[in-house]
Amino acid sequence: MGLIKSPKEIERMRQSGRIAAEVLRRVGEAVRPGVTTAELDRIAFEALKAAGADPSFLGYQGYPATICASVNEVVVHGIPSEEQILQEGDIVSVDVGAYYRGYHGDNACTFPVGAVAPNVAELLKVTQEALRHGLSVLRAGIRLGVLSHAIQSYVESHGFSVVRQFVGHGIGQRMHEEPQVPNFGAPEEGPILRAGMTLAVEPMVNMGTYRVEVLEDGWTVVTADRKPSAHFEHTVVVLSDGCEILTPWDES
């Protein structure tokens, strides 16, 4: 069962979540052909420090960067590099975590690099909509499987697949708390959600097979068939009548 957060704790998480969302927006504004993923990492680090926050990921279990920058067939945990230069038609999934006043905020978005192929644009659209669709059913009193099933059914109805090996998670004072938040499963599965639980909900959607592989660096996760993958994520708090998004990077 996930940890129930007090109103004071939720307010702290609103603060960390807003910082994480603003940093993600800033990184997204810098995505263009010719930019290295290392430059995106520097932008994120400087923006976090300017906000008085620390990177959630840097040093976490030995991770060597501020953000994860996952290009094309990389699903998650792509390590930024000076050698990785974004090209027209690429996609890059940027995952940013902010640690502020004792609490984490975690969010992700997949950005197109210039113009992308129509099927790739559809992958991005479906993945983002799957996140929205899942959050639309989220409320206290349901089983976690209702959320998981909503995401999976939406994705698969559009001909894509959801990653099984990596899932979302509870979040708070620790980056990863209980429960795990799968993007697949049956509605009757999982714990019953309670108001005040805070979750990182993050569909990872592949154009082809759901199967993935971890490269020799121990971090980089790629699709087994090397087809593109997309990743969108919000940190949310469960409410009695829905949920509140704590990382509002997609607010217009």
Backbone as numpy.savetxt, mean C-alpha at the origin, in Angstrom:
# Nx Ny Nz CAx CAy CAz Cx Cy Cz
-6.65 -10.98 17.19 -7.49 -9.78 17.19 -6.61 -8.53 17.19
-6.99 -7.57 16.39 -6.23 -6.33 16.32 -6.38 -5.49 17.57
-5.46 -4.59 17.78 -5.50 -3.72 18.94 -6.52 -2.61 18.73
-7.36 -2.39 19.71 -8.35 -1.32 19.65 -7.68 -0.02 20.08
-7.75 1.00 19.27 -7.10 2.26 19.55 -8.07 3.21 20.25
-7.54 3.98 21.19 -8.33 5.00 21.88 -8.50 6.21 20.97
-9.45 7.12 21.28 -9.58 8.33 20.47 -8.28 9.13 20.39
-7.51 9.18 21.48 -6.23 9.89 21.44 -5.26 9.21 20.49
-5.22 7.88 20.52 -4.33 7.16 19.63 -4.74 7.34 18.17
-6.03 7.33 17.91 -6.52 7.52 16.54 -6.14 8.91 16.04
-6.20 9.90 16.89 -5.79 11.25 16.47 -4.29 11.28 16.13
-3.48 10.56 16.90 -2.05 10.47 16.56 -1.87 9.80 15.20
-2.68 8.78 14.94 -2.58 8.09 13.67 -3.09 8.93 12.51
-4.05 9.81 12.77 -4.45 10.77 11.73 -3.27 11.64 11.34
-2.49 12.04 12.33 -1.34 12.91 12.07 -0.28 12.17 11.25
0.07 10.97 11.67 1.07 10.21 10.91 0.54 9.85 9.53
-0.74 9.54 9.43 -1.33 9.20 8.15 -1.33 10.36 7.18
-1.64 11.56 7.68 -1.64 12.73 6.79 -0.23 13.03 6.30
0.75 12.85 7.15 2.14 13.06 6.72 2.51 12.05 5.64
2.19 10.78 5.87 2.50 9.75 4.88 1.82 10.04 3.55
0.57 10.50 3.61 -0.16 10.80 2.38 0.46 11.97 1.63
0.86 13.01 2.36 1.46 14.17 1.71 2.80 13.80 1.08
3.57 12.98 1.75 4.85 12.56 1.18 4.61 11.72 -0.08
3.63 10.84 -0.04 3.32 10.04 -1.22 2.92 10.93 -2.40
2.12 11.95 -2.12 1.74 12.88 -3.19 2.96 13.58 -3.77
3.86 14.00 -2.91 5.06 14.70 -3.39 5.93 13.79 -4.25
6.07 12.55 -3.84 6.85 11.62 -4.64 6.16 11.40 -5.99
4.85 11.25 -5.96 4.11 11.05 -7.20 4.27 12.19 -8.18
4.35 13.42 -7.67 4.53 14.58 -8.53 5.89 14.56 -9.22
6.85 13.85 -8.65 8.20 13.80 -9.21 8.39 12.65 -10.20
7.38 11.77 -10.32 7.50 10.62 -11.21 7.41 11.08 -12.66
8.43 10.81 -13.43 8.46 11.15 -14.86 9.62 10.39 -15.50
9.60 10.29 -16.82 10.73 9.62 -17.49 12.05 10.31 -17.18
13.10 9.52 -16.92 14.42 10.05 -16.65 14.77 10.18 -15.18
13.79 10.06 -14.31 14.04 10.15 -12.87 14.46 8.77 -12.34
15.42 8.76 -11.43 15.81 7.50 -10.80 14.94 7.24 -9.58
14.81 5.97 -9.24 14.05 5.65 -8.03 14.80 6.12 -6.78
16.12 6.26 -6.87 16.89 6.81 -5.75 16.51 8.27 -5.50
16.24 9.01 -6.57 15.81 10.41 -6.41 14.44 10.47 -5.73
13.56 9.58 -6.08 12.25 9.52 -5.41 12.44 9.24 -3.92
13.39 8.37 -3.60 13.66 8.04 -2.21 14.17 9.27 -1.45
15.03 10.05 -2.07 15.54 11.26 -1.42 14.43 12.27 -1.17
13.54 12.41 -2.13 12.41 13.33 -1.97 11.57 12.92 -0.77
11.30 11.64 -0.65 10.49 11.15 0.46 11.19 11.38 1.80
12.47 11.06 1.86 13.21 11.22 3.11 13.19 12.68 3.56
13.48 13.59 2.65 13.52 15.01 3.00 12.15 15.52 3.41
11.09 15.06 2.74 9.74 15.50 3.09 9.32 14.97 4.46
9.67 13.74 4.76 9.35 13.19 6.08 10.07 13.98 7.18
11.35 14.24 6.98 12.11 14.97 7.99 11.58 16.39 8.16
11.18 17.04 7.05 10.63 18.39 7.13 9.34 18.42 7.93
8.61 17.30 7.92 7.36 17.20 8.67 7.57 16.76 10.11
8.81 16.51 10.49 9.11 16.06 11.83 8.89 14.58 12.06
8.81 13.82 10.97 8.55 12.39 11.06 9.79 11.60 10.66
9.78 10.32 10.99 10.83 9.40 10.58 10.27 8.40 9.57
11.12 7.88 8.68 10.66 6.83 7.77 10.35 5.55 8.54
9.18 4.98 8.28 8.83 3.72 8.93 9.67 2.57 8.42
10.10 2.64 7.16 10.73 1.49 6.53 12.24 1.45 6.71
12.88 2.60 6.77 14.34 2.66 6.77 14.89 1.92 7.99
15.63 0.85 7.74 16.19 0.04 8.82 15.25 -1.02 9.36
14.00 -1.05 8.90 13.04 -2.04 9.39 13.46 -3.42 8.89
13.81 -4.30 9.81 14.30 -5.63 9.48 15.43 -5.57 8.46
16.20 -4.47 8.51 17.34 -4.31 7.63 17.04 -3.65 6.29
15.80 -3.19 6.08 15.48 -2.57 4.78 16.31 -1.29 4.61
16.93 -1.08 3.42 17.94 -0.04 3.29 17.46 1.32 2.77
16.15 1.55 2.65 15.68 2.78 2.02 14.47 3.34 2.74
14.09 4.57 2.35 12.93 5.24 2.93 11.63 4.73 2.34
11.61 4.52 1.01 10.41 4.05 0.34 10.69 2.70 -0.31
9.61 2.03 -0.69 9.71 0.93 -1.64 9.29 1.50 -3.00
10.10 1.25 -4.01 9.83 1.72 -5.36 9.86 0.52 -6.29
8.69 0.04 -6.67 8.56 -1.24 -7.35 8.11 -0.99 -8.79
8.98 -1.28 -9.74 8.77 -0.91 -11.14 8.28 -2.12 -11.95
7.20 -1.91 -12.68 6.66 -2.88 -13.64 6.31 -4.21 -13.00
7.12 -5.27 -13.21 6.80 -6.59 -12.69 7.13 -6.75 -11.22
7.75 -5.74 -10.61 8.02 -5.80 -9.18 6.73 -5.50 -8.42
6.34 -6.41 -7.55 5.07 -6.30 -6.84 5.21 -5.34 -5.66
6.16 -5.63 -4.78 6.42 -4.83 -3.59 7.89 -4.94 -3.23
8.32 -4.04 -2.34 9.65 -4.08 -1.71 10.80 -3.83 -2.69
10.51 -3.14 -3.80 11.58 -2.75 -4.70 12.49 -1.73 -4.03
13.79 -1.96 -4.06 14.76 -1.08 -3.40 15.18 0.03 -4.35
15.03 1.30 -3.96 15.44 2.40 -4.84 16.92 2.32 -5.20
17.22 2.79 -6.43 18.58 2.66 -6.95 18.90 3.82 -7.89
20.14 4.24 -7.87 20.61 5.25 -8.82 20.63 4.68 -10.24
20.74 3.38 -10.37 20.82 2.75 -11.68 19.45 2.54 -12.32
18.40 2.64 -11.51 17.06 2.39 -12.05 16.44 3.71 -12.50
16.43 3.92 -13.80 15.91 5.15 -14.38 14.54 4.86 -14.98
13.54 5.61 -14.56 12.19 5.40 -15.06 12.09 5.76 -16.54
11.39 4.93 -17.28 11.22 5.11 -18.72 9.75 5.34 -19.05
9.52 6.05 -20.14 8.16 6.24 -20.64 7.48 4.88 -20.78
6.27 4.78 -20.23 5.51 3.53 -20.31 5.66 2.62 -19.11
6.63 2.92 -18.23 6.77 2.16 -16.99 5.62 2.48 -16.04
5.49 1.65 -15.02 4.70 2.00 -13.83 5.60 1.79 -12.63
5.38 2.62 -11.59 6.17 2.49 -10.37 5.23 2.55 -9.16
5.27 1.50 -8.36 4.49 1.45 -7.12 5.35 2.01 -5.99
4.87 3.09 -5.38 5.61 3.75 -4.30 4.87 3.50 -2.99
5.58 2.93 -2.03 5.04 2.64 -0.70 5.80 3.50 0.30
5.06 4.28 1.09 5.65 5.22 2.05 5.06 5.00 3.43
5.92 4.92 4.43 5.47 4.86 5.81 6.05 6.02 6.61
5.23 6.63 7.46 5.67 7.74 8.31 5.48 7.36 9.77
6.51 7.57 10.56 6.45 7.33 12.00 6.50 8.68 12.70
5.40 9.02 13.38 5.27 10.35 13.96 4.61 10.25 15.32
5.30 10.77 16.33 4.78 10.80 17.70 4.30 9.42 18.16
5.08 8.40 17.79 4.84 7.07 18.31 3.93 6.18 17.49
3.45 6.66 16.33 2.51 5.88 15.53 2.89 5.93 14.05
2.52 4.85 13.36 2.84 4.71 11.94 1.62 5.02 11.07
1.90 5.60 9.90 0.94 5.69 8.81 1.58 5.06 7.59
0.81 4.30 6.83 1.37 3.50 5.73 0.45 3.63 4.53
1.00 3.98 3.37 0.18 4.08 2.15 1.00 3.84 0.91
0.30 3.52 -0.18 0.98 3.22 -1.44 0.10 3.59 -2.61
0.75 3.86 -3.74 0.06 4.17 -4.98 0.95 3.75 -6.13
0.36 3.27 -7.21 1.11 2.96 -8.43 0.92 4.08 -9.43
2.02 4.67 -9.85 2.00 5.83 -10.74 2.43 5.42 -12.15
1.72 5.91 -13.18 2.20 5.71 -14.54 3.35 6.66 -14.83
4.31 6.21 -15.60 5.43 7.06 -16.02 5.13 7.49 -17.45
4.62 8.70 -17.60 4.18 9.14 -18.91 2.96 8.34 -19.36
2.87 8.09 -20.67 1.75 7.32 -21.22 2.05 5.83 -21.10
1.05 5.07 -20.66 1.22 3.62 -20.51 0.25 2.91 -21.43
0.51 1.63 -21.68 -0.35 0.82 -22.54 -1.75 0.73 -21.94
-2.78 0.62 -22.78 -4.16 0.56 -22.26 -4.40 -0.54 -21.24
-3.83 -1.72 -21.45 -4.06 -2.80 -20.48 -3.37 -2.52 -19.15
-2.27 -1.78 -19.19 -1.60 -1.39 -17.95 -2.41 -0.33 -17.22
-2.95 0.63 -17.96 -3.81 1.64 -17.36 -5.03 0.99 -16.71
-5.56 -0.05 -17.35 -6.70 -0.77 -16.78 -6.31 -1.48 -15.49
-5.11 -2.05 -15.45 -4.62 -2.69 -14.23 -4.58 -1.70 -13.08
-4.06 -0.51 -13.33 -3.99 0.51 -12.28 -5.39 0.91 -11.82
-6.27 1.13 -12.76 -7.63 1.55 -12.43 -8.35 0.50 -11.59
-8.25 -0.75 -12.00 -8.94 -1.83 -11.29 -8.37 -2.00 -9.88
-7.06 -1.90 -9.73 -6.46 -2.06 -8.41 -6.89 -0.96 -7.46
-6.91 0.29 -7.94 -7.35 1.38 -7.09 -8.84 1.24 -6.75
-9.63 0.84 -7.73 -11.06 0.66 -7.48 -11.31 -0.52 -6.54
-10.46 -1.55 -6.61 -10.60 -2.68 -5.70 -10.39 -2.23 -4.26
-9.41 -1.34 -4.04 -9.21 -0.80 -2.71 -10.45 -0.03 -2.25
-10.98 0.82 -3.11 -12.17 1.58 -2.75 -13.36 0.66 -2.49
-13.48 -0.36 -3.33 -14.59 -1.31 -3.18 -14.48 -2.04 -1.85
-13.27 -2.48 -1.51 -13.09 -3.16 -0.23 -13.42 -2.26 0.94
-12.94 -1.02 0.90 -13.20 -0.10 2.01 -14.68 0.24 2.13
-15.42 0.14 1.04 -16.85 0.49 1.07 -17.66 -0.51 1.90
-17.15 -1.72 2.10 -17.87 -2.72 2.90 -17.34 -2.79 4.33
-16.29 -2.06 4.62 -15.62 -2.17 5.91 -16.40 -1.45 7.00
-16.66 -2.14 8.08 -17.32 -1.56 9.25 -17.19 -2.54 10.41
-17.42 -2.05 11.61 -17.39 -2.92 12.78 -18.52 -3.94 12.69
-18.22 -5.15 13.17 -19.23 -6.20 13.22 -19.14 -7.21 12.10
-18.43 -6.88 11.02 -18.27 -7.85 9.94 -17.03 -8.70 10.20
-16.98 -9.82 9.54 -15.74 -10.59 9.55 -14.77 -9.99 8.54
-13.50 -10.12 8.85 -12.48 -9.58 7.96 -12.60 -10.15 6.55
-13.07 -11.40 6.45 -13.24 -12.03 5.15 -14.19 -11.31 4.22
-15.10 -10.52 4.75 -16.01 -9.74 3.90 -15.20 -8.73 3.08
-14.26 -8.06 3.75 -13.35 -7.14 3.05 -12.49 -7.89 2.04
-11.88 -8.98 2.47 -11.00 -9.75 1.61 -11.73 -10.24 0.36
-12.94 -10.77 0.56 -13.72 -11.29 -0.56 -14.14 -10.18 -1.51
-14.48 -9.02 -0.97 -14.89 -7.91 -1.82 -13.76 -7.50 -2.76
-12.55 -7.45 -2.24 -11.39 -7.09 -3.08 -11.14 -8.16 -4.13
-11.08 -9.41 -3.70 -10.77 -10.49 -4.63 -11.81 -10.59 -5.74
-13.08 -10.55 -5.39 -14.11 -10.71 -6.41 -14.10 -9.57 -7.40
-13.83 -8.37 -6.94 -13.76 -7.23 -7.85 -12.60 -7.39 -8.83
-11.44 -7.74 -8.30 -10.26 -7.90 -9.14 -10.47 -9.01 -10.18
-10.93 -10.15 -9.72 -11.05 -11.29 -10.62 -12.16 -11.10 -11.65
-13.17 -10.30 -11.31 -14.22 -10.02 -12.29 -13.71 -9.19 -13.46
-12.54 -8.56 -13.28 -11.93 -7.78 -14.34 -10.75 -8.51 -15.01
-10.57 -9.77 -14.67 -9.58 -10.59 -15.36 -8.17 -10.51 -14.81
-8.00 -9.92 -13.61 -6.68 -9.84 -12.99 -6.64 -10.78 -11.79
-5.49 -10.84 -11.10 -5.34 -11.76 -9.97 -4.76 -11.03 -8.77
-5.12 -11.50 -7.57 -4.60 -10.90 -6.34 -3.48 -11.77 -5.78
-2.46 -11.11 -5.29 -1.31 -11.80 -4.68 -1.75 -12.46 -3.38
-1.33 -13.68 -3.17 -1.64 -14.42 -1.95 -0.52 -14.37 -0.93
0.72 -14.30 -1.39 1.86 -14.48 -0.49 2.10 -13.27 0.40
1.62 -12.10 -0.02 1.80 -10.88 0.76 0.43 -10.23 0.97
0.21 -9.70 2.17 -1.11 -9.21 2.56 -0.97 -7.91 3.35
-2.10 -7.29 3.62 -2.11 -6.13 4.50 -1.99 -6.54 5.95
-2.19 -5.57 6.86 -1.87 -5.83 8.26 -2.49 -4.78 9.17
-2.61 -5.15 10.45 -2.90 -4.14 11.44 -1.70 -3.21 11.58
-1.94 -2.02 12.14 -0.89 -1.01 12.23 -1.18 -0.09 13.41
-0.13 0.47 13.98 -0.30 1.39 15.11 1.05 1.82 15.64
1.34 1.50 16.89 2.66 1.79 17.43 3.73 0.92 16.78
3.32 -0.22 16.29 4.20 -1.08 15.50 3.76 -1.06 14.05
4.74 -1.21 13.17 4.44 -1.19 11.75 3.49 -2.31 11.35
3.72 -3.49 11.89 2.87 -4.64 11.59 2.27 -5.19 12.88
0.96 -5.10 12.97 0.22 -5.65 14.09 -0.78 -6.68 13.55
-1.42 -7.39 14.47 -2.52 -8.25 14.07 -3.75 -7.39 13.79
-4.64 -7.84 12.92 -4.60 -9.09 12.17 -3.92 -8.91 10.82
-3.54 -10.01 10.19 -3.20 -9.95 8.79 -4.47 -9.65 7.99
-4.30 -8.92 6.88 -5.45 -8.47 6.08 -5.29 -8.99 4.65
-5.75 -10.21 4.37 -5.62 -10.76 3.02 -6.52 -10.02 2.03
-6.12 -10.09 0.76 -6.94 -9.54 -0.32 -7.71 -10.65 -1.04
-7.89 -11.76 -0.37 -8.59 -12.93 -0.92 -9.19 -13.71 0.23
-10.24 -14.47 -0.08 -10.83 -15.32 0.96 -12.34 -15.29 0.91
-12.94 -16.06 1.81 -14.40 -16.18 1.87 -14.96 -15.22 2.91
-16.20 -14.72 2.71 -16.78 -13.74 3.64 -16.91 -14.22 5.07
-17.04 -15.54 5.25 -17.23 -16.05 6.61 -15.92 -16.29 7.34
-14.79 -15.97 6.71 -13.48 -16.20 7.33 -12.98 -14.98 8.06
-12.04 -15.21 8.98 -11.36 -14.11 9.66 -12.05 -13.64 10.92
-11.35 -12.81 11.70 -11.91 -12.30 12.95 -13.01 -11.28 12.70
-13.84 -11.08 13.69 -14.86 -10.03 13.62 -14.19 -8.70 13.94
-14.42 -7.72 13.09 -13.78 -6.41 13.25 -14.51 -5.57 14.29
-13.74 -4.78 15.03 -14.28 -3.93 16.09 -13.94 -2.47 15.80
-14.80 -1.58 16.25 -14.53 -0.16 16.10 -13.24 0.19 16.83
-12.41 0.99 16.18 -11.14 1.39 16.76 -9.96 0.57 16.29
-10.20 -0.49 15.53 -9.10 -1.23 14.94 -8.53 -0.42 13.77
-7.23 -0.43 13.63 -6.58 0.30 12.55 -5.86 -0.70 11.65
-6.11 -0.58 10.35 -5.65 -1.57 9.37 -4.96 -0.88 8.21
-3.96 -1.53 7.67 -3.36 -1.14 6.39 -3.92 -2.10 5.34
-4.82 -1.58 4.51 -5.47 -2.38 3.48 -4.76 -2.10 2.17
-4.23 -3.16 1.50 -3.34 -2.92 0.37 -3.44 -4.00 -0.70
-4.41 -3.86 -1.61 -4.46 -4.80 -2.72 -3.18 -4.76 -3.56
-2.63 -5.93 -3.84 -1.53 -6.11 -4.77 -2.07 -6.99 -5.90
-2.14 -6.43 -7.09 -2.89 -7.05 -8.18 -1.96 -7.26 -9.38
-1.99 -8.46 -9.92 -1.13 -8.83 -11.04 -1.92 -8.94 -12.33
-1.26 -8.60 -13.44 -1.91 -8.74 -14.74 -2.07 -10.20 -15.11
-1.12 -11.04 -14.72 -1.18 -12.47 -15.03 -1.40 -13.31 -13.79
-0.52 -14.27 -13.56 -0.65 -15.17 -12.42 -0.52 -14.42 -11.09
-1.16 -14.97 -10.07 -1.01 -14.40 -8.73 0.31 -14.81 -8.09
1.01 -15.75 -8.68 2.23 -16.27 -8.07 3.37 -15.26 -8.17
4.19 -15.24 -7.14 5.30 -14.29 -7.08 6.58 -15.00 -6.65
7.71 -14.32 -6.84 9.01 -14.83 -6.42 9.77 -13.72 -5.71
10.62 -14.08 -4.78 11.49 -13.13 -4.10 12.89 -13.26 -4.69
13.47 -12.14 -5.12 14.79 -12.18 -5.75 15.90 -12.40 -4.72
17.12 -12.55 -5.21 18.25 -12.92 -4.35 18.57 -11.87 -3.29
18.14 -10.61 -3.49 18.43 -9.60 -2.48 17.60 -9.80 -1.21
16.64 -10.73 -1.26 15.82 -11.02 -0.09 14.66 -10.08 0.12
14.51 -9.07 -0.72 13.45 -8.07 -0.60 12.54 -8.01 -1.82
13.14 -7.88 -3.00 12.37 -7.57 -4.20 11.45 -8.73 -4.58
10.15 -8.44 -4.63 9.14 -9.44 -4.98 8.66 -9.16 -6.40
8.75 -10.17 -7.27 8.35 -10.01 -8.67 7.27 -11.03 -9.02
6.50 -10.71 -10.04 5.52 -11.67 -10.54 6.25 -12.84 -11.17
5.71 -14.04 -10.99 6.37 -15.24 -11.51 6.44 -15.23 -13.03
5.46 -14.60 -13.69 5.47 -14.55 -15.15 6.04 -13.24 -15.69
6.50 -12.39 -14.78 7.13 -11.09 -15.10 6.17 -10.13 -15.80
4.88 -10.34 -15.63 3.90 -9.36 -16.10 3.71 -8.27 -15.05
3.16 -7.11 -15.42 3.09 -5.98 -14.47 2.20 -6.26 -13.26
2.48 -5.52 -12.20 1.71 -5.59 -10.96 1.46 -4.18 -10.45
0.33 -4.00 -9.77 -0.01 -2.69 -9.19 -0.32 -2.85 -7.71
-0.17 -1.75 -6.97 -0.28 -1.78 -5.50 -0.84 -0.44 -5.02
-1.97 -0.50 -4.34 -2.57 0.69 -3.73 -2.89 0.38 -2.27
-2.71 1.37 -1.39 -2.85 1.11 0.05 -3.32 2.35 0.79
-4.21 2.12 1.75 -4.59 3.13 2.73 -4.48 2.55 4.14
-4.13 3.39 5.09 -4.33 3.08 6.50 -5.70 3.62 6.90
-6.50 2.79 7.58 -7.87 3.17 7.94 -8.14 2.79 9.39
-9.15 3.43 9.96 -9.67 3.03 11.26 -11.10 2.54 11.06
-11.42 1.40 11.66 -12.75 0.82 11.56 -13.70 1.60 12.46
-14.86 1.96 11.92 -15.90 2.67 12.66 -17.15 1.78 12.75
-18.10 2.20 13.58 -19.32 1.41 13.73 -20.13 1.38 12.44
-20.00 2.44 11.63 -20.81 2.54 10.42 -19.97 2.66 9.14
-18.71 2.25 9.19 -17.87 2.34 8.01 -16.40 2.37 8.40
-15.63 3.22 7.75 -14.24 3.39 8.12 -13.81 4.80 7.77
-12.75 5.25 8.40 -12.15 6.55 8.10 -10.78 6.30 7.50
-10.51 6.91 6.34 -9.20 6.81 5.71 -8.26 7.79 6.41
-7.16 7.27 6.93 -6.20 8.10 7.66 -5.06 8.58 6.77
-4.99 8.07 5.55 -3.94 8.44 4.59 -4.61 8.96 3.31
-5.15 10.16 3.33 -5.98 10.63 2.21 -5.18 11.15 1.02
-4.34 10.28 0.44 -3.53 10.72 -0.70 -4.34 10.94 -1.95
-5.54 10.33 -2.04 -6.33 10.45 -3.26 -7.45 11.46 -3.13
-7.40 12.29 -2.11 -8.42 13.36 -2.02 -8.18 14.38 -3.13
-9.27 14.77 -3.77 -9.15 15.77 -4.86 -9.14 17.18 -4.27
